Amino acid sequence: MIPVLDLAADDRVLAAQLGAAFRDIGFVSIVNHGVPAPTVRALYEAANAFFDLPGNVKRRVARPRPDQNRGYIAYGEETLARLGGQQTPPDYKEIFSIGPFDLPDDAYYTSPAAYPSFAPNLWPAEPPELQPAMRAYWQAITVLARRVLGLCALALDLPADHFAAMTDRQISMLRLICYPPYERAPEAGQLRAGVHTDLNMLTFVHANSDTGGLEVRARDGSWVAPAAAGDAFVVNVGDILMRWTNDHWVSTPHRVANPPTGWGERRISIPFFFQANYDTVVQCLRPDETPKYPPVSVGAYRAERFARTAS
């Protein structure tokens, strides 16, 4: 089972619960998270309007390069199983993605080292509601991410603000993912999203349906489906945070399953991939332990892993 955390509880209680869950399975569901329901609802409405557009219109904001997680990514252009070195048919989905916006005009954001972390966003002309809806959601989910990151620090016996200076110029990513109904049977080995782990620190997922949804691989190899629809967010450990904790917390393989045969409804998922500053060096947080991984910058790790996913 995926534990459910109520963020209305005391931070020390929550930190202990979070740490236990992240050691065991790497996932939690959270409620009373403070993200306004109208903000979430407005983004779903804008996302549906965008994905309703004809393909040639959506491709006006197509991803410019495989190493940029920006703009529209059509069906057949991403295979997440490649993150783990596996080869499968492409994921059955389409995507619209943004990164940080309203950035200062200084070298940290514009130098060669900043690429592709701060590549420009590609905002479509229609629907006009999409850009303001994504901006509002980004701001609200970032507040939640910082709250949970503080709980992570407490769970690791660190000051609550331990990660603050490492995430003040975050290179996070917000995605709208449309999983359309299957028009024919999926190919052998094809999923809505193949088995993978996330590259970032923490992922926050909201979804409008649990049918053909997220599944998490438990320690015994079985697949567990957390409740992701409704008001709850599903939050999981990414590879960067696992490396920081020297594998005490687990970045658990997960997938997005196919819906039952004959299921004819679209599923929308909104993952926010919270990531540290690109020049942050990740190394074992525990000086009394032998590190399992060499130090690596967030930017270098992201570039090497993400490049594998493009078809």
N, C-alpha and C positions, 0 to 999 in steps of 0.2 A: 504494500500500500504506500501511496505517496502521502506524507504527513501534510496536514493543513495547519497553517500558522495564522493566528488572528493578530494583526498588527496593533490592535487596541490594548494588548497585554503589555506588561512591563518589559523593558528592553533586556534586562538580564535574563528573564525567563525565556524571552524570544531567542536570545543569543544561544542559550543552551539547547533549545529545540532545533534551531537552525544548524548548529554544529553537528548535532547527532544525525540529523537527516542528511547533511552533506557528506558525512563520513560513510553513511550506510548506502545511500542510493544516489545522492547528488541532486535531488529534486525536492521541491516543496510546492504546495499550492498556498497562496496567501489571500486573505480576505481582509476587509476593513483597511484597504491599502491607500485610500485617499485620492485615487485618480477619479476625477468627476465623471459620472455616468454620461452626461451630455457630451463631454469631450470624446469619449469612446464611441458613442452613438454617431456623432458627426463624422468620425473617421470611417466607420463602416459604410455610411451612406455615400461618402465621397469615393471610397474604394470601389464599391459596387458600380458607381457611375463610370469610373475610369475603366474598369474591366469590361463593362458593357460596350465600350467603343469598338469600332472595327479595328482589325489588326493593323491595317496600314496607318491608322491615326495614332495608335499606341506606339508604333515604331518610329514616329517622329521624335520621340525621346528615348530611343533605343540606347542601351549601354554602349559607350563609345569604344571601350577596349575591355578585353577579358579581365584585366587586373583592376578595373574600376567597378566598385559595387554601387553604381549610380544608374538611375533611369530604369527603362523597361527591359526586362529579360523575358523573352518569349519561351513558350513550350519547346523543349528539346535543347535548350541552351545551358542547362545546369544539371550536373550529376553529383549529388552530395556524397554518394558512396565513395567517390574518388578521394575524399579527404582521408579515408582510412586505407587507401591503396586498393580498393575494390573496383571492378569494372561491371557496371550494370547498364541497362537501358536508361535514357534520361528520365529525370523526375517528371511526374505528370502534374505540371503547375506552370503558372506564369507569375511574374514578380514586378513590383515597382519599388525602388529603393532610393533612400537618401542618406546622406551623412550630415556632419555639422554644417551650420549655416551662420550668416551674419558674423563672419570672422574678421578679426583685425588685419590690417594691411601691414604685416611685419614679417620678417624672414622666417620665423618659426612656422608660419602657415604657408609660405610661398616658396621656400627654398626647395632644391631637389630632394632633400631628405624628407620633406613633408608629403611627397607623392607616394602612393595615391591616397593617403589618409585624408587629405583635404581637397581632393578633386572636386570641381564644381558640381553642384546639383543640377539636374535637368528637370525643370518644372514644366509640365504640359499646360497648354493654353486651356484645355478643357479636361475635366470639369473645373470651373473656376474655384470651386470650394475645396479642391484637393490640397492646394498649398497651405492655406490657413489651417485646415484641419490637421495636417501632418505637423505643422509647426506647433500648434497648441498641444497636441498629443506628446510630441517630443519634450516640451517643457515639463509637462505633468509627469511623464514616466521617468524623466531624469531626477526629479525630486524623490520619487519612490526608489529609484536605483541607489541614490546616495543614502537614503535611510537604511536600505538593506545592506549596503556596503559597510555602514557603521556597525550593524549587527554582526556582520562577518568578522570585523576587526575584534569586537568584544568576544566573539566565540573563539578566536585565536589567541586570547589573552593579550591583546594589543589595545592601545588607546583607540577610542571610537573614531578619531580623525586620522588614523594611521595612513590610510590610502588617499587622503584628500589631496595632497600635493602631487600625487602620481596620476590623478584623474581630473585635474583642473583644466586640462586641454584635451579632453577625451576624444577618441576617434571612433565613437560609437556609430551604429548603423540602425536605421529603422526601415523595416520592410513591410510591404503589403503583399501577401501571398494569396493568390487565387487558385484553388484546386477545383477545376471544373468537373462536371459529371463525365464519366467515361462514355465516349461515343461507340467504343468497341471494347472487347476484352483487353486488359493490359497485356503487354508483352511479358514473356517469361522473366521473372526477376524484377519487374518494374513495380515501383511503389510511387505514391504521391511525393515522398521524399525518402531517399535511400538511407540506410543505416550510417550514422555519422556521429561525431562529437563536435561541439562548438569550439571555435577558435578563441573566444573572447574571455572576459572575466565572468560575467553573469548574463544570462538571457532571461528576458521577461516576455512571456507569450500570453496574448489574449486571443481567443477564437470564438467564432459564432456558432460552432457545432462540434460535438464530440464524435460524430459519425465519420468513420474513416479518418481518425485524428491521431494525435500524438500517442506513441507507445514507447515505453522506457524498458530497457533490458535490465532485469533484476539480477542479483548476484547468482541465482540458480539457473540463469539463462532464459527464464520465462519472460514474457512481455507483459508489462503492466500499463494500463491506460489511466492516467490521472484525469480527474474532472477538470476540463479546461474552459468550458463554456460558462455562460452566466457572468457573474461579477468577479470571479476569481482570476488571478494571474498564476500561471505556472512559472516557477523560477528555477533555473538550474545552473550548476557550476560549469564553467567553460575550461578549456585546456590551460589557459594562462593562470587562472586561479588554482587549478590543480597543481601546476608546476610550482607556484609560490608556496603551497602548503606541503610540498615534497610528497605528494600523493596521499596525504592524510584525508583530503577531500577528493571526491571522484568526479571526473568529467565522464558521465555515463553515456554509452552509445544509445541512441534513440532513432526513431523513424516516424514517418507519417504513413499510416496504413491505408490500403485501398478500402473504399466503401463496399458495402454488400452489393452483390450483383443486382442491377436494376435500380440502384440508388440514383436519383436524378436531380439532386440539389447541389449547388455550388457551396463550397466551404471557403471562408475567408479567415486567415490567420494573420495576426499582427505581432511579429517578434521584434523586440528591441534588444540589440546586441550591445551591451554596455562594455566598453573597452577603455583601458588606460591610455595615457599619452603615448604617442608612438616612440618616444625616446626613453621611456621608462625601461629600466633593466630588471628583468624578472629573475630572481634567484631565491634559493631556499630561505624561508623566513626564520628557520630555527638554527641558530649558530651551533647548537650542540649535536646536530645531525649531519651525516654524510649526505651531500646533495645527490639526488638521482639524476639531475639534469644540469648541463652547463648553463651559465648565465646567457640570456638572449634578450634583445630588445623586443618590445611589443611589435614595432613596425616590421622588423625582419621576420619574426615568427609568422605574422599575418600574411606577409607577401609570399612566403614560401608555401604555406599551406593552401591559401585561397586560390592560387593559380591553378591548382589541380582540378577545380570543380567545373571550369568552363568547357563546354563541348566544342 
